[in-house]
Amino acid sequence: MAEKYRPGQKPPDSAQFKEAGPRGGIVGKTEITGIEGKPLPPTSKPGNTWVPVDKTKHNK
């Protein structure tokens, strides 16, 4: 099972996220960029979560 993040949670790594419904299915086609240590935005409906789909590739 993929990691899930609630709105307002701070992801440990920067990544592209898609919105998932309460049962885990992807909702819509919107993709957001979650930045390491910054809170994730609200989802379109209560009970939905954010799931990472592609970790950001960068040099530290």
CHARMM internal coordinates of N, CA and C (Angstrom, degrees):
IC EDIT
DIST 1 N 1 CA 1.4521
DIST 1 CA 1 C 1.5266
ANGL 1 N 1 CA 1 C 109.49
DIST 1 C 2 N 1.3132
ANGL 1 CA 1 C 2 N 116.50
DIHE 1 N 1 CA 1 C 2 N 134.73
DIST 2 N 2 CA 1.4602
ANGL 1 C 2 N 2 CA 121.53
DIHE 1 CA 1 C 2 N 2 CA -179.44
DIST 2 CA 2 C 1.5233
ANGL 2 N 2 CA 2 C 110.55
DIHE 1 C 2 N 2 CA 2 C -71.90
DIST 2 C 3 N 1.3245
ANGL 2 CA 2 C 3 N 114.55
DIHE 2 N 2 CA 2 C 3 N 155.68
DIST 3 N 3 CA 1.4572
ANGL 2 C 3 N 3 CA 118.86
DIHE 2 CA 2 C 3 N 3 CA 176.63
DIST 3 CA 3 C 1.5187
ANGL 3 N 3 CA 3 C 109.21
DIHE 2 C 3 N 3 CA 3 C -66.65
DIST 3 C 4 N 1.3182
ANGL 3 CA 3 C 4 N 115.46
DIHE 3 N 3 CA 3 C 4 N 146.53
DIST 4 N 4 CA 1.4633
ANGL 3 C 4 N 4 CA 121.52
DIHE 3 CA 3 C 4 N 4 CA 178.33
DIST 4 CA 4 C 1.5212
ANGL 4 N 4 CA 4 C 107.95
DIHE 3 C 4 N 4 CA 4 C -123.98
DIST 4 C 5 N 1.3139
ANGL 4 CA 4 C 5 N 116.55
DIHE 4 N 4 CA 4 C 5 N 142.47
DIST 5 N 5 CA 1.4626
ANGL 4 C 5 N 5 CA 121.78
DIHE 4 CA 4 C 5 N 5 CA 178.13
DIST 5 CA 5 C 1.5221
ANGL 5 N 5 CA 5 C 108.83
DIHE 4 C 5 N 5 CA 5 C -127.81
DIST 5 C 6 N 1.3041
ANGL 5 CA 5 C 6 N 116.13
DIHE 5 N 5 CA 5 C 6 N 133.28
DIST 6 N 6 CA 1.4607
ANGL 5 C 6 N 6 CA 121.56
DIHE 5 CA 5 C 6 N 6 CA 177.27
DIST 6 CA 6 C 1.5306
ANGL 6 N 6 CA 6 C 109.47
DIHE 5 C 6 N 6 CA 6 C -80.10
DIST 6 C 7 N 1.3328
ANGL 6 CA 6 C 7 N 117.25
DIHE 6 N 6 CA 6 C 7 N 155.47
DIST 7 N 7 CA 1.4635
ANGL 6 C 7 N 7 CA 119.61
DIHE 6 CA 6 C 7 N 7 CA 174.82
DIST 7 CA 7 C 1.5339
ANGL 7 N 7 CA 7 C 109.37
DIHE 6 C 7 N 7 CA 7 C -56.39
DIST 7 C 8 N 1.3269
ANGL 7 CA 7 C 8 N 116.14
DIHE 7 N 7 CA 7 C 8 N 137.91
DIST 8 N 8 CA 1.4592
ANGL 7 C 8 N 8 CA 121.10
DIHE 7 CA 7 C 8 N 8 CA -179.57
DIST 8 CA 8 C 1.5214
ANGL 8 N 8 CA 8 C 113.74
DIHE 7 C 8 N 8 CA 8 C 91.92
DIST 8 C 9 N 1.3384
ANGL 8 CA 8 C 9 N 117.70
DIHE 8 N 8 CA 8 C 9 N -17.30
DIST 9 N 9 CA 1.4584
ANGL 8 C 9 N 9 CA 120.46
DIHE 8 CA 8 C 9 N 9 CA 176.69
DIST 9 CA 9 C 1.5204
ANGL 9 N 9 CA 9 C 109.18
DIHE 8 C 9 N 9 CA 9 C -71.93
DIST 9 C 10 N 1.3371
ANGL 9 CA 9 C 10 N 116.02
DIHE 9 N 9 CA 9 C 10 N 153.68
DIST 10 N 10 CA 1.4541
ANGL 9 C 10 N 10 CA 121.50
DIHE 9 CA 9 C 10 N 10 CA 178.88
DIST 10 CA 10 C 1.5314
ANGL 10 N 10 CA 10 C 108.78
DIHE 9 C 10 N 10 CA 10 C -104.40
DIST 10 C 11 N 1.3486
ANGL 10 CA 10 C 11 N 117.23
DIHE 10 N 10 CA 10 C 11 N 114.85
DIST 11 N 11 CA 1.4667
ANGL 10 C 11 N 11 CA 119.12
DIHE 10 CA 10 C 11 N 11 CA -179.06
DIST 11 CA 11 C 1.5279
ANGL 11 N 11 CA 11 C 111.32
DIHE 10 C 11 N 11 CA 11 C -69.58
DIST 11 C 12 N 1.3430
ANGL 11 CA 11 C 12 N 117.55
DIHE 11 N 11 CA 11 C 12 N 147.38
DIST 12 N 12 CA 1.4579
ANGL 11 C 12 N 12 CA 120.67
DIHE 11 CA 11 C 12 N 12 CA -179.75
DIST 12 CA 12 C 1.5292
ANGL 12 N 12 CA 12 C 113.15
DIHE 11 C 12 N 12 CA 12 C -73.68
DIST 12 C 13 N 1.3427
ANGL 12 CA 12 C 13 N 117.67
DIHE 12 N 12 CA 12 C 13 N -19.63
DIST 13 N 13 CA 1.4625
ANGL 12 C 13 N 13 CA 122.81
DIHE 12 CA 12 C 13 N 13 CA 179.91
DIST 13 CA 13 C 1.5226
ANGL 13 N 13 CA 13 C 109.80
DIHE 12 C 13 N 13 CA 13 C -137.59
DIST 13 C 14 N 1.3237
ANGL 13 CA 13 C 14 N 117.06
DIHE 13 N 13 CA 13 C 14 N 151.21
DIST 14 N 14 CA 1.4599
ANGL 13 C 14 N 14 CA 121.19
DIHE 13 CA 13 C 14 N 14 CA 174.02
DIST 14 CA 14 C 1.5276
ANGL 14 N 14 CA 14 C 108.70
DIHE 13 C 14 N 14 CA 14 C -71.68
DIST 14 C 15 N 1.3331
ANGL 14 CA 14 C 15 N 116.08
DIHE 14 N 14 CA 14 C 15 N 140.25
DIST 15 N 15 CA 1.4657
ANGL 14 C 15 N 15 CA 120.68
DIHE 14 CA 14 C 15 N 15 CA -178.64
DIST 15 CA 15 C 1.5136
ANGL 15 N 15 CA 15 C 110.50
DIHE 14 C 15 N 15 CA 15 C -165.02
DIST 15 C 16 N 1.3372
ANGL 15 CA 15 C 16 N 115.54
DIHE 15 N 15 CA 15 C 16 N 167.17
DIST 16 N 16 CA 1.4527
ANGL 15 C 16 N 16 CA 122.25
DIHE 15 CA 15 C 16 N 16 CA 169.39
DIST 16 CA 16 C 1.5286
ANGL 16 N 16 CA 16 C 105.76
DIHE 15 C 16 N 16 CA 16 C -86.87
DIST 16 C 17 N 1.3275
ANGL 16 CA 16 C 17 N 116.51
DIHE 16 N 16 CA 16 C 17 N 136.95
DIST 17 N 17 CA 1.4633
ANGL 16 C 17 N 17 CA 122.14
DIHE 16 CA 16 C 17 N 17 CA -178.55
DIST 17 CA 17 C 1.5207
ANGL 17 N 17 CA 17 C 110.08
DIHE 16 C 17 N 17 CA 17 C -124.98
DIST 17 C 18 N 1.3271
ANGL 17 CA 17 C 18 N 115.31
DIHE 17 N 17 CA 17 C 18 N 146.73
DIST 18 N 18 CA 1.4606
ANGL 17 C 18 N 18 CA 121.80
DIHE 17 CA 17 C 18 N 18 CA 171.08
DIST 18 CA 18 C 1.5197
ANGL 18 N 18 CA 18 C 107.57
DIHE 17 C 18 N 18 CA 18 C -119.48
DIST 18 C 19 N 1.3193
ANGL 18 CA 18 C 19 N 115.04
DIHE 18 N 18 CA 18 C 19 N 153.28
DIST 19 N 19 CA 1.4635
ANGL 18 C 19 N 19 CA 121.05
DIHE 18 CA 18 C 19 N 19 CA -179.70
DIST 19 CA 19 C 1.5223
ANGL 19 N 19 CA 19 C 109.84
DIHE 18 C 19 N 19 CA 19 C -81.94
DIST 19 C 20 N 1.3335
ANGL 19 CA 19 C 20 N 115.82
DIHE 19 N 19 CA 19 C 20 N 135.17
DIST 20 N 20 CA 1.4612
ANGL 19 C 20 N 20 CA 121.62
DIHE 19 CA 19 C 20 N 20 CA 178.88
DIST 20 CA 20 C 1.5215
ANGL 20 N 20 CA 20 C 109.80
DIHE 19 C 20 N 20 CA 20 C -121.01
DIST 20 C 21 N 1.3200
ANGL 20 CA 20 C 21 N 116.12
DIHE 20 N 20 CA 20 C 21 N 142.88
DIST 21 N 21 CA 1.4568
ANGL 20 C 21 N 21 CA 122.00
DIHE 20 CA 20 C 21 N 21 CA 177.89
DIST 21 CA 21 C 1.5213
ANGL 21 N 21 CA 21 C 111.06
DIHE 20 C 21 N 21 CA 21 C -75.74
DIST 21 C 22 N 1.3181
ANGL 21 CA 21 C 22 N 117.04
DIHE 21 N 21 CA 21 C 22 N 177.22
DIST 22 N 22 CA 1.4679
ANGL 21 C 22 N 22 CA 122.00
DIHE 21 CA 21 C 22 N 22 CA -177.53
DIST 22 CA 22 C 1.5310
ANGL 22 N 22 CA 22 C 114.30
DIHE 21 C 22 N 22 CA 22 C -59.56
DIST 22 C 23 N 1.3319
ANGL 22 CA 22 C 23 N 117.13
DIHE 22 N 22 CA 22 C 23 N -26.88
DIST 23 N 23 CA 1.4702
ANGL 22 C 23 N 23 CA 120.25
DIHE 22 CA 22 C 23 N 23 CA 179.49
DIST 23 CA 23 C 1.5198
ANGL 23 N 23 CA 23 C 112.37
DIHE 22 C 23 N 23 CA 23 C -96.45
DIST 23 C 24 N 1.3327
ANGL 23 CA 23 C 24 N 117.91
DIHE 23 N 23 CA 23 C 24 N 3.23
DIST 24 N 24 CA 1.4576
ANGL 23 C 24 N 24 CA 121.33
DIHE 23 CA 23 C 24 N 24 CA 174.14
DIST 24 CA 24 C 1.5155
ANGL 24 N 24 CA 24 C 116.93
DIHE 23 C 24 N 24 CA 24 C 101.74
DIST 24 C 25 N 1.3209
ANGL 24 CA 24 C 25 N 118.22
DIHE 24 N 24 CA 24 C 25 N -8.14
DIST 25 N 25 CA 1.4652
ANGL 24 C 25 N 25 CA 120.40
DIHE 24 CA 24 C 25 N 25 CA 179.41
DIST 25 CA 25 C 1.5229
ANGL 25 N 25 CA 25 C 111.98
DIHE 24 C 25 N 25 CA 25 C -75.57
DIST 25 C 26 N 1.3244
ANGL 25 CA 25 C 26 N 116.31
DIHE 25 N 25 CA 25 C 26 N 145.58
DIST 26 N 26 CA 1.4616
ANGL 25 C 26 N 26 CA 121.48
DIHE 25 CA 25 C 26 N 26 CA 179.34
DIST 26 CA 26 C 1.5288
ANGL 26 N 26 CA 26 C 109.18
DIHE 25 C 26 N 26 CA 26 C -69.46
DIST 26 C 27 N 1.3425
ANGL 26 CA 26 C 27 N 115.47
DIHE 26 N 26 CA 26 C 27 N 135.99
DIST 27 N 27 CA 1.4645
ANGL 26 C 27 N 27 CA 122.56
DIHE 26 CA 26 C 27 N 27 CA -178.03
DIST 27 CA 27 C 1.5247
ANGL 27 N 27 CA 27 C 108.72
DIHE 26 C 27 N 27 CA 27 C -107.77
DIST 27 C 28 N 1.3222
ANGL 27 CA 27 C 28 N 117.22
DIHE 27 N 27 CA 27 C 28 N 120.23
DIST 28 N 28 CA 1.4641
ANGL 27 C 28 N 28 CA 121.09
DIHE 27 CA 27 C 28 N 28 CA 176.99
DIST 28 CA 28 C 1.5177
ANGL 28 N 28 CA 28 C 113.14
DIHE 27 C 28 N 28 CA 28 C 68.26
DIST 28 C 29 N 1.3353
ANGL 28 CA 28 C 29 N 114.63
DIHE 28 N 28 CA 28 C 29 N -169.49
DIST 29 N 29 CA 1.4601
ANGL 28 C 29 N 29 CA 121.09
DIHE 28 CA 28 C 29 N 29 CA -177.58
DIST 29 CA 29 C 1.5192
ANGL 29 N 29 CA 29 C 112.23
DIHE 28 C 29 N 29 CA 29 C -114.35
DIST 29 C 30 N 1.3230
ANGL 29 CA 29 C 30 N 117.77
DIHE 29 N 29 CA 29 C 30 N 2.63
DIST 30 N 30 CA 1.4528
ANGL 29 C 30 N 30 CA 121.75
DIHE 29 CA 29 C 30 N 30 CA -177.30
DIST 30 CA 30 C 1.5173
ANGL 30 N 30 CA 30 C 110.68
DIHE 29 C 30 N 30 CA 30 C -70.40
DIST 30 C 31 N 1.3339
ANGL 30 CA 30 C 31 N 115.03
DIHE 30 N 30 CA 30 C 31 N 137.16
DIST 31 N 31 CA 1.4577
ANGL 30 C 31 N 31 CA 121.77
DIHE 30 CA 30 C 31 N 31 CA 176.61
DIST 31 CA 31 C 1.5286
ANGL 31 N 31 CA 31 C 107.14
DIHE 30 C 31 N 31 CA 31 C -128.11
DIST 31 C 32 N 1.3261
ANGL 31 CA 31 C 32 N 116.92
DIHE 31 N 31 CA 31 C 32 N 135.52
DIST 32 N 32 CA 1.4590
ANGL 31 C 32 N 32 CA 120.84
DIHE 31 CA 31 C 32 N 32 CA 179.76
DIST 32 CA 32 C 1.5270
ANGL 32 N 32 CA 32 C 109.38
DIHE 31 C 32 N 32 CA 32 C -119.34
DIST 32 C 33 N 1.3188
ANGL 32 CA 32 C 33 N 115.44
DIHE 32 N 32 CA 32 C 33 N 159.85
DIST 33 N 33 CA 1.4582
ANGL 32 C 33 N 33 CA 120.75
DIHE 32 CA 32 C 33 N 33 CA 174.17
DIST 33 CA 33 C 1.5164
ANGL 33 N 33 CA 33 C 107.63
DIHE 32 C 33 N 33 CA 33 C -101.51
DIST 33 C 34 N 1.3181
ANGL 33 CA 33 C 34 N 116.23
DIHE 33 N 33 CA 33 C 34 N 117.58
DIST 34 N 34 CA 1.4566
ANGL 33 C 34 N 34 CA 121.79
DIHE 33 CA 33 C 34 N 34 CA 175.33
DIST 34 CA 34 C 1.5189
ANGL 34 N 34 CA 34 C 107.95
DIHE 33 C 34 N 34 CA 34 C -95.72
DIST 34 C 35 N 1.3171
ANGL 34 CA 34 C 35 N 116.54
DIHE 34 N 34 CA 34 C 35 N 130.12
DIST 35 N 35 CA 1.4577
ANGL 34 C 35 N 35 CA 121.59
DIHE 34 CA 34 C 35 N 35 CA -177.35
DIST 35 CA 35 C 1.5186
ANGL 35 N 35 CA 35 C 109.64
DIHE 34 C 35 N 35 CA 35 C -101.94
DIST 35 C 36 N 1.3254
ANGL 35 CA 35 C 36 N 115.64
DIHE 35 N 35 CA 35 C 36 N 133.89
DIST 36 N 36 CA 1.4563
ANGL 35 C 36 N 36 CA 122.86
DIHE 35 CA 35 C 36 N 36 CA -179.69
DIST 36 CA 36 C 1.5282
ANGL 36 N 36 CA 36 C 111.14
DIHE 35 C 36 N 36 CA 36 C -47.39
DIST 36 C 37 N 1.3432
ANGL 36 CA 36 C 37 N 115.88
DIHE 36 N 36 CA 36 C 37 N 124.30
DIST 37 N 37 CA 1.4547
ANGL 36 C 37 N 37 CA 121.77
DIHE 36 CA 36 C 37 N 37 CA 176.42
DIST 37 CA 37 C 1.5189
ANGL 37 N 37 CA 37 C 116.07
DIHE 36 C 37 N 37 CA 37 C 81.18
DIST 37 C 38 N 1.3408
ANGL 37 CA 37 C 38 N 118.61
DIHE 37 N 37 CA 37 C 38 N -1.95
DIST 38 N 38 CA 1.4761
ANGL 37 C 38 N 38 CA 121.87
DIHE 37 CA 37 C 38 N 38 CA 178.67
DIST 38 CA 38 C 1.5297
ANGL 38 N 38 CA 38 C 108.46
DIHE 37 C 38 N 38 CA 38 C -106.98
DIST 38 C 39 N 1.3400
ANGL 38 CA 38 C 39 N 117.81
DIHE 38 N 38 CA 38 C 39 N 140.35
DIST 39 N 39 CA 1.4743
ANGL 38 C 39 N 39 CA 120.34
DIHE 38 CA 38 C 39 N 39 CA -178.26
DIST 39 CA 39 C 1.5305
ANGL 39 N 39 CA 39 C 112.58
DIHE 38 C 39 N 39 CA 39 C -61.95
DIST 39 C 40 N 1.3327
ANGL 39 CA 39 C 40 N 115.35
DIHE 39 N 39 CA 39 C 40 N 141.81
DIST 40 N 40 CA 1.4621
ANGL 39 C 40 N 40 CA 120.83
DIHE 39 CA 39 C 40 N 40 CA 176.59
DIST 40 CA 40 C 1.5326
ANGL 40 N 40 CA 40 C 109.55
DIHE 39 C 40 N 40 CA 40 C -75.94
DIST 40 C 41 N 1.3373
ANGL 40 CA 40 C 41 N 117.67
DIHE 40 N 40 CA 40 C 41 N 150.14
DIST 41 N 41 CA 1.4671
ANGL 40 C 41 N 41 CA 121.05
DIHE 40 CA 40 C 41 N 41 CA -178.19
DIST 41 CA 41 C 1.5319
ANGL 41 N 41 CA 41 C 112.10
DIHE 40 C 41 N 41 CA 41 C -73.41
DIST 41 C 42 N 1.3293
ANGL 41 CA 41 C 42 N 116.19
DIHE 41 N 41 CA 41 C 42 N 168.89
DIST 42 N 42 CA 1.4716
ANGL 41 C 42 N 42 CA 119.87
DIHE 41 CA 41 C 42 N 42 CA 176.13
DIST 42 CA 42 C 1.5308
ANGL 42 N 42 CA 42 C 111.15
DIHE 41 C 42 N 42 CA 42 C -63.46
DIST 42 C 43 N 1.3268
ANGL 42 CA 42 C 43 N 115.87
DIHE 42 N 42 CA 42 C 43 N 153.43
DIST 43 N 43 CA 1.4602
ANGL 42 C 43 N 43 CA 121.53
DIHE 42 CA 42 C 43 N 43 CA 174.63
DIST 43 CA 43 C 1.5300
ANGL 43 N 43 CA 43 C 108.31
DIHE 42 C 43 N 43 CA 43 C -90.89
DIST 43 C 44 N 1.3208
ANGL 43 CA 43 C 44 N 116.37
DIHE 43 N 43 CA 43 C 44 N 171.07
DIST 44 N 44 CA 1.4656
ANGL 43 C 44 N 44 CA 119.83
DIHE 43 CA 43 C 44 N 44 CA -177.21
DIST 44 CA 44 C 1.5259
ANGL 44 N 44 CA 44 C 113.09
DIHE 43 C 44 N 44 CA 44 C -72.58
DIST 44 C 45 N 1.3524
ANGL 44 CA 44 C 45 N 117.07
DIHE 44 N 44 CA 44 C 45 N -23.31
DIST 45 N 45 CA 1.4684
ANGL 44 C 45 N 45 CA 121.05
DIHE 44 CA 44 C 45 N 45 CA 179.85
DIST 45 CA 45 C 1.5175
ANGL 45 N 45 CA 45 C 109.92
DIHE 44 C 45 N 45 CA 45 C -140.49
DIST 45 C 46 N 1.3326
ANGL 45 CA 45 C 46 N 117.87
DIHE 45 N 45 CA 45 C 46 N 147.51
DIST 46 N 46 CA 1.4688
ANGL 45 C 46 N 46 CA 120.17
DIHE 45 CA 45 C 46 N 46 CA 175.70
DIST 46 CA 46 C 1.5315
ANGL 46 N 46 CA 46 C 110.34
DIHE 45 C 46 N 46 CA 46 C -60.23
DIST 46 C 47 N 1.3080
ANGL 46 CA 46 C 47 N 117.41
DIHE 46 N 46 CA 46 C 47 N 143.50
DIST 47 N 47 CA 1.4556
ANGL 46 C 47 N 47 CA 121.92
DIHE 46 CA 46 C 47 N 47 CA 179.32
DIST 47 CA 47 C 1.5222
ANGL 47 N 47 CA 47 C 113.88
DIHE 46 C 47 N 47 CA 47 C 92.80
DIST 47 C 48 N 1.3389
ANGL 47 CA 47 C 48 N 117.52
DIHE 47 N 47 CA 47 C 48 N -14.84
DIST 48 N 48 CA 1.4520
ANGL 47 C 48 N 48 CA 120.45
DIHE 47 CA 47 C 48 N 48 CA 177.15
DIST 48 CA 48 C 1.5286
ANGL 48 N 48 CA 48 C 109.55
DIHE 47 C 48 N 48 CA 48 C -80.50
DIST 48 C 49 N 1.3241
ANGL 48 CA 48 C 49 N 116.25
DIHE 48 N 48 CA 48 C 49 N 159.38
DIST 49 N 49 CA 1.4615
ANGL 48 C 49 N 49 CA 121.98
DIHE 48 CA 48 C 49 N 49 CA -179.46
DIST 49 CA 49 C 1.5267
ANGL 49 N 49 CA 49 C 109.43
DIHE 48 C 49 N 49 CA 49 C -132.52
DIST 49 C 50 N 1.3178
ANGL 49 CA 49 C 50 N 116.50
DIHE 49 N 49 CA 49 C 50 N 173.71
DIST 50 N 50 CA 1.4602
ANGL 49 C 50 N 50 CA 122.92
DIHE 49 CA 49 C 50 N 50 CA 174.59
DIST 50 CA 50 C 1.5177
ANGL 50 N 50 CA 50 C 108.89
DIHE 49 C 50 N 50 CA 50 C -107.25
DIST 50 C 51 N 1.3404
ANGL 50 CA 50 C 51 N 117.51
DIHE 50 N 50 CA 50 C 51 N 134.91
DIST 51 N 51 CA 1.4648
ANGL 50 C 51 N 51 CA 121.61
DIHE 50 CA 50 C 51 N 51 CA 176.50
DIST 51 CA 51 C 1.5314
ANGL 51 N 51 CA 51 C 108.58
DIHE 50 C 51 N 51 CA 51 C -122.20
DIST 51 C 52 N 1.3408
ANGL 51 CA 51 C 52 N 116.84
DIHE 51 N 51 CA 51 C 52 N 134.42
DIST 52 N 52 CA 1.4710
ANGL 51 C 52 N 52 CA 119.08
DIHE 51 CA 51 C 52 N 52 CA 178.89
DIST 52 CA 52 C 1.5243
ANGL 52 N 52 CA 52 C 110.53
DIHE 51 C 52 N 52 CA 52 C -71.96
DIST 52 C 53 N 1.3340
ANGL 52 CA 52 C 53 N 116.21
DIHE 52 N 52 CA 52 C 53 N 136.44
DIST 53 N 53 CA 1.4661
ANGL 52 C 53 N 53 CA 120.80
DIHE 52 CA 52 C 53 N 53 CA 179.23
DIST 53 CA 53 C 1.5197
ANGL 53 N 53 CA 53 C 112.26
DIHE 52 C 53 N 53 CA 53 C -116.48
DIST 53 C 54 N 1.3300
ANGL 53 CA 53 C 54 N 117.72
DIHE 53 N 53 CA 53 C 54 N -22.81
DIST 54 N 54 CA 1.4657
ANGL 53 C 54 N 54 CA 120.54
DIHE 53 CA 53 C 54 N 54 CA -179.43
DIST 54 CA 54 C 1.5192
ANGL 54 N 54 CA 54 C 108.98
DIHE 53 C 54 N 54 CA 54 C -156.11
DIST 54 C 55 N 1.3205
ANGL 54 CA 54 C 55 N 116.53
DIHE 54 N 54 CA 54 C 55 N 111.54
DIST 55 N 55 CA 1.4639
ANGL 54 C 55 N 55 CA 120.98
DIHE 54 CA 54 C 55 N 55 CA -179.84
DIST 55 CA 55 C 1.5337
ANGL 55 N 55 CA 55 C 109.75
DIHE 54 C 55 N 55 CA 55 C -68.15
DIST 55 C 56 N 1.3214
ANGL 55 CA 55 C 56 N 116.27
DIHE 55 N 55 CA 55 C 56 N 137.25
DIST 56 N 56 CA 1.4555
ANGL 55 C 56 N 56 CA 121.81
DIHE 55 CA 55 C 56 N 56 CA 179.83
DIST 56 CA 56 C 1.5229
ANGL 56 N 56 CA 56 C 109.96
DIHE 55 C 56 N 56 CA 56 C -66.80
DIST 56 C 57 N 1.3287
ANGL 56 CA 56 C 57 N 115.33
DIHE 56 N 56 CA 56 C 57 N 134.52
DIST 57 N 57 CA 1.4589
ANGL 56 C 57 N 57 CA 120.34
DIHE 56 CA 56 C 57 N 57 CA -179.50
DIST 57 CA 57 C 1.5273
ANGL 57 N 57 CA 57 C 108.47
DIHE 56 C 57 N 57 CA 57 C -102.78
DIST 57 C 58 N 1.3283
ANGL 57 CA 57 C 58 N 116.18
DIHE 57 N 57 CA 57 C 58 N 116.41
DIST 58 N 58 CA 1.4640
ANGL 57 C 58 N 58 CA 119.87
DIHE 57 CA 57 C 58 N 58 CA 177.58
DIST 58 CA 58 C 1.5310
ANGL 58 N 58 CA 58 C 108.55
DIHE 57 C 58 N 58 CA 58 C -156.19
DIST 58 C 59 N 1.3070
ANGL 58 CA 58 C 59 N 115.37
DIHE 58 N 58 CA 58 C 59 N 160.80
DIST 59 N 59 CA 1.4561
ANGL 58 C 59 N 59 CA 120.76
DIHE 58 CA 58 C 59 N 59 CA 178.72
DIST 59 CA 59 C 1.5126
ANGL 59 N 59 CA 59 C 109.55
DIHE 58 C 59 N 59 CA 59 C -92.11
DIST 59 C 60 N 1.3210
ANGL 59 CA 59 C 60 N 115.78
DIHE 59 N 59 CA 59 C 60 N 137.34
DIST 60 N 60 CA 1.4626
ANGL 59 C 60 N 60 CA 119.67
DIHE 59 CA 59 C 60 N 60 CA 178.02
DIST 60 CA 60 C 1.5012
ANGL 60 N 60 CA 60 C 110.01
DIHE 59 C 60 N 60 CA 60 C -103.11
END
COOR INIT
IC SEED 1 N 1 CA 1 C
IC BUILD
